[in-house]
Amino acid sequence: MSLKVYDLSHVFTQFMPEWPSSPSVNIDVIKFHARDGVYEVQWEGIMHRCTHMDAPLHVTECTPTIGDYPLWRLFGPGVCISLPKGKWGVITPEDLEKATPKIQEGDVVVINTGYHHKWADTDEYFGYGPGIYKEGAEWLVEKKVRMVAYGCQANDHPMATKLVNHGLGPTHPHLIDEYKAETGRDAHDDFPEWEPAHKTLMVKGGIPGIENTGGELDAVTGKRCTFMALPWRWPGGDGSIVRVLAIVDPEQTFRFETGE
C-alpha cells in the first residue's frame, strides 16, 4: 500500500501547555509492573486540552453535543493551507478566499498559521497568538466546509475570549492595555463579540472546530489530503481530545472497498 499517514496532533502529557483555564490535566501511575505485574494510568481533567474538538454545547445551551456530529463530517477530502500570522493576526475571509490549494465546498480545512511551533505555556502562544473571528467563520459556513482545524490556540481570536473583557473575563487584563498600547485601539471595539467564531462555525454551521493542531502539520501544508479526526462517542460531551490524521496516496493505487 502506498498510503502515507501524517499525525497533525500535539503530544498529550501531564505537563503539556494548557489554555489558561482550570482544571489542569493530572496523570498518575496507579499500577506498575514491578509491584503489580501490570501498568495502569489514571488521568483527570477537562477535554479542552491538547489537540481537541469542541461541540456546539460548549458555547451555547441546548445545542448538539460532541456525540451528535454526523460521521461524514469527521473524515474526508480537504486542504491544508498556509496562512502565516504574527502577534494577534486575524484569519480573514480574504485570506481564505485566496488560499492555495483552493478551498472547495465539502472540504476539511486545516489552517497552518505557523504558531504550532510556539506551542508552550506562554502568553506568546495563548495570549498573543492569532485566530479567526466572526467574518472568517461566516465565510467557512457559507462555503459549506466539512470540518476546520487550526494550528493555533483556539477557534476564536484571543481578543474574543475571556482573556479580555468577555464573558467570565478579563482573566488576563494586561492584554487589554497591551493591545491598546500596540494598536492604538480598544480590543473590545475591534472584537466586540464573545467567541463568535465558535458559535458561527459550530452552532450555526454544524462544523466541527479543532484547536491546537500541530505535529507534522508542515509536511502536508499546501497539499490536498484526506483527513480524519475522531472524537469520543460521548453523549452529552462538550468536547473531546482527538488525533488528527492527514492521508495521501502518492502512487494513486489505494481504493476503498465497495462494501459488497
N, C-alpha and C positions, 0 to 999 in steps of 0.2 A: 504494500500500500504506500502511496506517495504522499499521504497527508502529512502536513506539518502543523503542530498544535503549539500555540503560544499562550502563556499564562499572563494575564493582564491584572493580576491581583497582588496586593501587598502581602507581606508575611504577617500572620496573626500570632502575636506573642503577648505575654503579660506586660511587657514594657514597651509596647508599640506606641506611637503617637496617637493621642485621642483628642477628638474635638472637645473644646473646653466646656464640658458639662459634667454631670455626675449621673450614676456612679461610674467608677473605673472598672475595667476588667480585672478580675483576680483569678489566678490559676494556682491550684495546689496539687501536688502529687500525694494521693491518699493511700496508694499501694505501690510497692516497688519490689523488684524481683528478689533481692537478697533476703527480704523479710517475708514476703507474701507469695512469691512464685509467679506473680502477675504484675503488670504495670497498669495503673489506672489514674487518670487525671480528672479532677473536678474543677469546673470553672463557673463563675457567676459574673453577671454584667448585663448590659443592655446590648441590643442588636445593632445599634448605630455606632459601630466601631469598625476599624479597618475598611476593607472594600465591602460595601454593603448596599442593599437596595431598600429604598423607602416605599411604604404603602400610602395610599391616599389618607387612610385613617390617622397617620402620623401628624397631619396638619389640619384636618377638617373632620369634625364629628359626623357620625352616621354615614360614612363613606366606606368603600371596599377595603378589605384587609390584604395582607401580603398573600394569603392563600387564594384570593379572588382574581389575581391576574390570570388571564387565559394563557394556556401553554404556548400558543403561537407567538406571543409577544416575547418569549424568553429565548427564542432560537431563530436564527435566520440570517439572510444576507445583509451586508451593510458596508460602511466605510469607517476608516479611522483617519480623521482629518487633523492636520497640523494648524493650530491657532495659537501661536506663541503669545503669551501675555505677561506683562510685568505687574508690578505692585498695583493692586486694585483695578486691574484691567477688566473690561466688560466684554463678554461674548455677545456680539450684536447680530441682528438679522442680516446685516450686510456681510459680516464675517461668514455666516452660514451659507448665504447665497453664493458667495464667491469661492467657497471651499472646494478643494480637489482631493480625491475624486468627488464628483458632483453628488450631492445628497438627493436621493430619489424617494418617491413615495414607498412606504413599506420597509425602508432601511432601518437597521440598527445603526445608530450614530455614536461613535466613540471620539471624544474630543481631547486631543493632546495639547495642553497649554504649556507644557514644559515643567509645570510645578510638581509633578510626581518626583522629580529629582530633589525637591526641597522638603519632602515629607519628613517632618520632625516635630518634636514637642516645642514649637516656637511660634511666636507671633508672625514671623515671616511666612509660614505656611498657612496658619489658620486665620490670623487677623489681617494680614496684608495681601493675602492671595487674591487671585482673580475669580470671576464667576459669571454666571449668566443671570439675567434679570427678566422681568416680565415680557419685554418685547421679544427677546430671543426665544423664550419658551413658547410664546404665541406663534412664532414662525415655525417652530418644530411641530406644534399641534396642527397648524394649517397644512403643513407638508405631509401629515399623517405618517410620521415615522413610527417605527415599531418599539424602540427602546433607546434610551440615551445613557451614556456613561461619560463621566468627567474625570480627567486627570488633574483634579484639584479638590479643594476641601469640602465642597458641598454642592447641592442642587441649586443653591442661590448664592449671590454675591455676599461677602461677609457684611457689607453695609446694609443688607436687608435682613439681618438676623438679630437675635437677642444680644449679640456682642455690643451693639449700639442701642439706641433708644427705640427698640421694637419689642413688643410682647413682654417677656419677663425681664428684659434688659433695662438699662445697659449693664452687662456684666463686665464689659471692658471699656469703661468711659474714656480712657486715654485715647482710644481710637477716634472718638468724635473730635477731640481737639487736634489730633494729628492730621486727620483728614482735612479739617478746616485750614490748618496751617499750610498744608502742602498744596491744596487745590484752590483755596480761597472761597470754597463753597461749603454749605452745610450738608452733612451726609443725609439728613432726613429729607432735605429738599431734593437731592439727587435720587434717593431711594426711599420714597415715601411709604411703600407698602411692605408689610412683614411677610417674607418668604413667598412672594407671588409666583416665582418660577416653580417651586414645589406645587403650589395649588393649581397653577395653569397646566403644568405638564401632567401631573398625576390625577388630579380631581377632574379637571375639565377634559383632558385628553385621554385619560386612562393609560398613559405612557409610563412604564417603569423608569425610575431615575436611579442611577448608580453613582455613589460618591467614592472618591479615593481610588480611582483606577490607577494602576502602576505596573509593576513587574516588567514584562517585556514589551511595554507599550511602544517604545521607539521602533522596535523591529517590524511592526506592522503599520506604522504611520505612513499615510499616503497610499494605502492599499485598500482594495475591496477584499473582504473576507466573509466567512460565515462565523457568526458569533453566538455564544450561548452563555447564559448566567442563570443558574437555578437556585431560587430561594427555598427555604424550608417550606414544607407543606403544613402551614401553621394557621389554622382558622383563628381569627381574632388578632393575628400578629400585626404589629405596627411597622415592622421592617425585618430584614434578615441579612446576615452575613452571606456573601455569595463569592464564588470563584468564577471569574470572567475568563472565558477562553476565546481565542481567535483561531480559526482553522482555514488553511489554504491548501490547495492541491496543485502544485506547480506542473505536474505532468497531465493533469486533467483526465485521470483514469478512474477516479472514485465515482461510484454511483450508489444512490440509495436503493434498497430493495423495494419492490412494488408492494410487498405485504401479502402477496398471493401464495 
